[in-house]
């Protein structure tokens, strides 16, 4: 979720249009991971290691592999069902900056967009061919079903950078641009309730506000603004079509901020600040499920202009996000960027683990919970060499996650059957995205 910028992110930090703390790859190793377990897979796999006469069998619950060539930096992921998922982001070379030709002359950047897809639960991924008129950086994606998705972000239209929205109605075979909310310079988070009804969070450069559409983005209705000073938004989770929660931070001093959560119960017409414990650092991700259960994740760090090594932070709410309590931070993730809870018990959180080096180096981290986020266990991961920035769990025992340039799979515990009802909020029609942020 996650989303100042990390080393090599190509972003400026500390503004409404930055996502401080979400990206954690180094310039030398930009890697993206999408973690998925297909329907029918068991909760975990095994890895066998033989050393001399000794053989050790290890349980593995997260598997990684390279993303399709040219994926660059994936920012967000969403699944329309258990096996059809889409990850979006930006090209390896930032399309919003000029490039240099082999002859050394400066050239204008060509159109660039990144959308990767899987139709087999993450076993294989392919890059989708998408043509856009302007260089585009996608921050979020929401797929309410296997045929319909909405991707959001911003585009450089020959001078001004403006919000952009793309939609597909044929399972990603074609993507079409639609109008973005009037005045938006970036659209960073989206959740769709159906093929045509969606809500987004956008910025006009001075404030963050919500907008909704009932016709798949043809017409947008701007609604309410988030509380004054709210920044770092990259995530949106809705329990119903009218009850939604977003997280970020409120600026306290230049380059500093404290965690903040905003809630709406009227479809975005009004947003109010939630009550959270004192001393909370930046928050990056949130997931709400069931009737009123929510989990928010982030970092204890309060620096908004750069990424610093710090423990993760987890908050829980049982009243739809109005009030929150802090729980023990999981050891298996340092900066928690995104969380997804397919049931009121099962959750997966992804982010970074800071290696004990000088300077500390971020690698991918995955933790899972079987009690609604109260306690966490570290996943035994294979090939996740960079921080993960987004996660989506389309079914109770399987999740996908994205961040930098890896694709992978994650397994969760079999859930308590009682937690499968009344449901899991609005499921995978949401995106936590980790692009520019607001």
Secondary structure, 3 states (H helix, E strand, C coil): CCCCCCCCCCCCCCCCCCCCCCCCCECCECCCCCECCCCCCCCCEEEEEEECCEEEEEEECEEEEECCCCCCEEEEEEECCCCCEEEEEECCCCCCCCEECCCCCEECCCCCCEEEEECCCCCCCEECCCCCCCCEEEEEEECCCCCCEEEEEEEECCCCEEEEEEEECCCCCCCEEECCCCCCCEEEEEEECCCCCEEEEEECCCCEEEEEECCCCCCCEEEEECCCCEECCCCCEECCCCCEEEEEEEEEECCEEEEEEEEECCCCCCCEECECCCCCCCEEEEEEECCCEEEEEEECCCECCCCCCCCEEEEEECCCCCECEEECCCCCCCEEEEEECCCCCCEEEEEEEECCCCCCCEEEEEEEECCCCCCCEECCEECCCCCCCEEEEEECCEEEEECECEEEEEECCCCCHHHHCCCCCCCCCECCCCCCCC
